Amino acid sequence: MAGGPGDVPTLRWLLDRFPPQRFERGETLIVNTRHRSPPQAGSLAYVHEGLVRGAWNAPFIAPENHATTLVAGDGKWVGADVFKYGANLFRYDALTLTTASIVPLEAFRDGAPREVALEALSSVSLDWCAAASSLSLGNDTLDRRALLLLYNLFRLHPRPEIEVRHKDVAELLGVTRQSLQPVLKRLERAGLVSLGYGEIVVGQPDELLAALRTGRLLVAPPHARQELARPQRPSPGPAGTP
């Protein structure tokens, strides 16, 4: 798990001023302020625990575009676009139950220690955030893209298991839920995920990683392999044969 805010002494000073808030799945932490009139100052969010998705919020150049740019997890900042543009380009929504501190940009401009700003900037590098956009996943098969995304989500928010919605995973991959459903069924038969009503439960990150490395995405689950390994009785022949 990522280190807590105490790992950066000056960070505690800032977060004490902006205590953690609780966000349910689907709730917005930071709203896109780039094209509002009048313009509004942007904010950053420090994710104490959870998963947060940064996505275009109906940009004026492509209102139908909802492409995801990144997914960040425990102990990371989101909203670094504020540093460059003075306003948020993306809307950041909670993918799981999330606790986060929302820090206005003015707090960085008006007295936050330099180390805090540097920490916020460094935590949104590719070293710390999953490149979970459909563009970054390239032209891999949907099975492999889904595996990679689920593994990245688990890596960013390590828990005995995580639960995410079909809807969110489909949007992150840039496909419809109907297109994703057969893939999830195959992953479930392979023992890599469990499916509930609109939910995907991931609890075996090592198996996800092994499937990604080997390319064997459709391996039967252990109980199925045991069944296959049992010797089978020969079928009885026609009546009167030995």
C-alpha positions as CSV (number, residue, x, y, z in Angstrom):
1,M,0.0,0.0,0.0
2,A,1.2,3.5,-0.6
3,G,2.7,5.5,2.2
4,G,0.5,7.8,4.2
5,P,0.6,11.6,4.3
6,G,3.0,11.4,7.3
7,D,5.7,10.3,4.9
8,V,6.0,13.9,3.8
9,P,6.1,16.0,7.0
10,T,4.9,19.2,5.3
11,L,2.0,17.4,3.6
12,R,0.4,16.9,7.0
13,W,0.3,20.6,7.6
14,L,-1.8,21.1,4.4
15,L,-4.1,18.1,4.9
16,D,-4.9,19.2,8.5
17,R,-6.4,22.3,6.9
18,F,-8.4,20.2,4.4
19,P,-9.5,17.1,6.3
20,P,-10.6,13.9,4.4
21,Q,-14.1,13.7,2.9
22,R,-16.0,10.6,2.0
23,F,-17.1,10.0,-1.5
24,E,-19.4,7.1,-2.6
25,R,-18.9,5.4,-5.9
26,G,-19.8,7.7,-8.8
27,E,-19.6,10.8,-6.7
28,T,-17.4,13.7,-8.1
29,L,-14.4,14.9,-6.2
30,I,-13.3,17.7,-8.6
31,V,-15.6,19.3,-11.2
32,N,-14.3,20.4,-14.6
33,T,-13.9,24.2,-14.4
34,R,-12.0,24.9,-17.6
35,H,-14.8,26.1,-19.8
36,R,-17.2,27.5,-17.2
37,S,-18.3,31.1,-17.3
38,P,-17.1,32.9,-15.3
39,P,-13.9,30.8,-14.9
40,Q,-13.5,29.1,-11.5
41,A,-10.3,28.3,-9.7
42,G,-9.3,24.6,-9.8
43,S,-8.7,22.2,-7.0
44,L,-6.5,19.2,-6.4
45,A,-7.5,16.1,-4.4
46,Y,-5.3,13.9,-2.2
47,V,-6.6,10.3,-2.3
48,H,-6.2,8.8,1.2
49,E,-7.9,5.6,0.2
50,G,-9.8,4.5,-2.9
51,L,-9.8,4.7,-6.6
52,V,-10.4,7.9,-8.6
53,R,-11.0,8.3,-12.4
54,G,-10.1,11.4,-14.2
55,A,-12.1,11.9,-17.4
56,W,-13.2,14.6,-19.8
57,N,-16.4,16.1,-18.6
58,A,-18.3,16.8,-21.9
59,P,-15.6,19.1,-23.3
60,F,-16.9,21.7,-25.7
61,I,-14.7,20.4,-28.5
62,A,-16.2,16.9,-28.3
63,P,-19.3,16.8,-26.1
64,E,-19.8,13.1,-26.6
65,N,-16.3,12.2,-25.5
66,H,-16.0,10.7,-22.0
67,A,-12.4,9.3,-22.4
68,T,-10.6,8.4,-19.3
69,T,-7.1,9.9,-18.8
70,L,-5.9,8.2,-15.7
71,V,-6.9,6.2,-12.6
72,A,-5.2,7.1,-9.3
73,G,-5.2,5.2,-6.0
74,D,-4.1,5.3,-2.4
75,G,-1.8,8.0,-1.3
76,K,-1.8,9.9,-4.7
77,W,-2.8,13.3,-5.9
78,V,-5.1,14.0,-8.8
79,G,-5.8,17.3,-10.6
80,A,-2.3,18.4,-11.6
81,D,-3.8,20.0,-14.7
82,V,-4.6,22.9,-12.3
83,F,-0.9,23.7,-12.0
84,K,-0.7,24.3,-15.7
85,Y,-4.0,25.9,-16.6
86,G,-5.3,27.3,-13.3
87,A,-8.5,25.3,-13.7
88,N,-9.4,21.6,-13.9
89,L,-9.5,20.1,-17.4
90,F,-11.0,16.9,-16.2
91,R,-13.7,15.7,-13.8
92,Y,-12.5,13.3,-11.2
93,D,-15.0,10.7,-9.9
94,A,-14.8,7.9,-7.3
95,L,-14.6,4.4,-8.7
96,T,-14.8,2.8,-5.2
97,L,-15.7,4.2,-1.8
98,T,-13.0,6.9,-1.5
99,T,-11.7,9.3,1.2
100,A,-9.9,12.3,-0.2
101,S,-8.9,15.8,0.8
102,I,-10.0,18.5,-1.6
103,V,-7.4,21.3,-1.7
104,P,-8.0,24.6,-3.6
105,L,-5.3,25.7,-5.9
106,E,-5.0,28.9,-3.9
107,A,-3.7,26.9,-0.9
108,F,-0.6,26.0,-3.0
109,R,-0.2,29.5,-4.3
110,D,-0.7,31.3,-1.0
111,G,1.6,29.5,1.4
112,A,1.8,25.7,1.0
113,P,5.4,24.6,1.4
114,R,7.3,24.0,-1.9
115,E,7.7,20.3,-1.0
116,V,4.0,19.8,-1.0
117,A,3.6,21.1,-4.5
118,L,6.5,19.0,-5.7
119,E,4.9,15.9,-4.1
120,A,1.6,16.6,-5.8
121,L,3.3,17.0,-9.2
122,S,5.4,13.9,-8.8
123,S,2.6,11.6,-7.8
124,V,0.7,12.1,-11.0
125,S,3.6,10.8,-13.1
126,L,3.3,7.5,-14.9
127,D,5.3,6.0,-12.0
128,W,2.3,6.5,-9.7
129,C,-0.8,6.5,-11.9
130,A,-2.1,3.8,-14.1
131,A,-2.4,4.8,-17.8
132,A,-5.9,3.3,-18.0
133,S,-7.2,5.1,-21.0
134,S,-8.3,3.1,-24.0
135,L,-5.5,4.8,-26.0
136,S,-2.8,3.7,-23.6
137,L,-4.1,0.1,-23.8
138,G,-3.4,0.1,-27.6
139,N,-4.8,-2.5,-29.9
140,D,-4.7,-5.5,-27.6
141,T,-7.7,-7.9,-27.4
142,L,-10.5,-6.8,-25.2
143,D,-9.7,-9.8,-22.9
144,R,-6.2,-8.6,-22.4
145,R,-7.2,-5.0,-22.0
146,A,-9.8,-5.9,-19.3
147,L,-7.2,-8.0,-17.5
148,L,-4.7,-5.2,-17.6
149,L,-7.2,-2.6,-16.3
150,L,-8.4,-4.9,-13.5
151,Y,-4.8,-5.6,-12.4
152,N,-4.0,-1.9,-12.5
153,L,-7.0,-1.1,-10.3
154,F,-6.0,-3.7,-7.8
155,R,-2.4,-2.5,-7.8
156,L,-3.4,1.1,-7.1
157,H,-5.8,0.2,-4.3
158,P,-4.5,-3.1,-2.8
159,R,-7.0,-4.9,-0.6
160,P,-7.9,-8.5,-0.1
161,E,-10.5,-7.8,-2.8
162,I,-11.9,-4.9,-4.6
163,E,-15.4,-4.4,-6.1
164,V,-16.0,-2.3,-9.2
165,R,-19.0,-1.8,-11.4
166,H,-19.5,-3.3,-14.8
167,K,-20.5,0.2,-16.0
168,D,-17.3,1.8,-14.9
169,V,-15.0,-0.9,-16.3
170,A,-16.8,-0.7,-19.7
171,E,-16.4,3.1,-19.8
172,L,-12.7,2.8,-18.8
173,L,-12.2,0.4,-21.7
174,G,-14.3,2.5,-24.1
175,V,-16.8,-0.3,-24.9
176,T,-20.4,-1.1,-24.1
177,R,-21.5,-3.2,-21.2
178,Q,-22.9,-5.7,-23.8
179,S,-19.5,-6.0,-25.4
180,L,-17.7,-6.5,-22.1
181,Q,-20.1,-9.1,-20.7
182,P,-18.8,-12.1,-22.7
183,V,-15.2,-11.2,-21.7
184,L,-16.1,-11.0,-18.0
185,K,-17.9,-14.4,-18.3
186,R,-14.7,-15.9,-19.7
187,L,-12.6,-14.4,-17.0
188,E,-15.0,-15.7,-14.4
189,R,-14.9,-19.2,-15.9
190,A,-11.1,-19.0,-15.7
191,G,-11.3,-18.2,-12.0
192,L,-9.9,-14.7,-12.3
193,V,-12.9,-12.6,-11.2
194,S,-16.3,-13.1,-9.6
195,L,-19.4,-11.5,-11.0
196,G,-22.4,-10.2,-9.1
197,Y,-25.3,-8.1,-10.0
198,G,-23.6,-5.3,-11.9
199,E,-20.4,-5.8,-10.0
200,I,-17.0,-7.3,-10.6
201,V,-15.0,-8.6,-7.6
202,V,-11.3,-9.0,-8.0
203,G,-9.4,-10.9,-5.4
204,Q,-6.5,-12.7,-7.1
205,P,-4.0,-10.1,-8.5
206,D,-1.3,-12.7,-8.8
207,E,-3.4,-14.8,-11.1
208,L,-4.3,-11.7,-13.2
209,L,-0.6,-10.9,-13.5
210,A,0.2,-14.5,-14.4
211,A,-2.5,-14.5,-17.1
212,L,-1.1,-11.3,-18.5
213,R,2.5,-12.6,-18.6
214,T,1.7,-16.0,-20.1
215,G,-1.1,-14.9,-22.4
216,R,-3.2,-17.9,-21.2
217,L,-6.3,-15.9,-20.4
218,L,-8.8,-18.8,-20.4
219,V,-7.3,-21.3,-17.9
220,A,-9.8,-23.4,-16.1
221,P,-10.2,-22.6,-12.4
222,P,-8.7,-25.0,-9.9
223,H,-11.8,-27.0,-9.2
224,A,-12.4,-27.4,-12.9
225,R,-8.9,-28.6,-13.4
226,Q,-9.3,-31.2,-10.7
227,E,-12.4,-32.5,-12.4
228,L,-10.6,-32.7,-15.6
229,A,-7.7,-34.6,-14.0
230,R,-9.9,-37.4,-12.6
231,P,-9.8,-40.6,-14.5
232,Q,-13.0,-41.1,-16.5
233,R,-14.9,-44.4,-16.5
234,P,-15.3,-45.9,-19.9
235,S,-18.8,-45.5,-21.4
236,P,-20.8,-48.8,-21.4
237,G,-20.9,-50.3,-24.8
238,P,-24.0,-51.5,-26.6
239,A,-26.1,-54.2,-25.0
240,G,-24.5,-57.6,-25.4
241,T,-20.9,-56.4,-25.9
242,P,-18.2,-57.2,-23.4
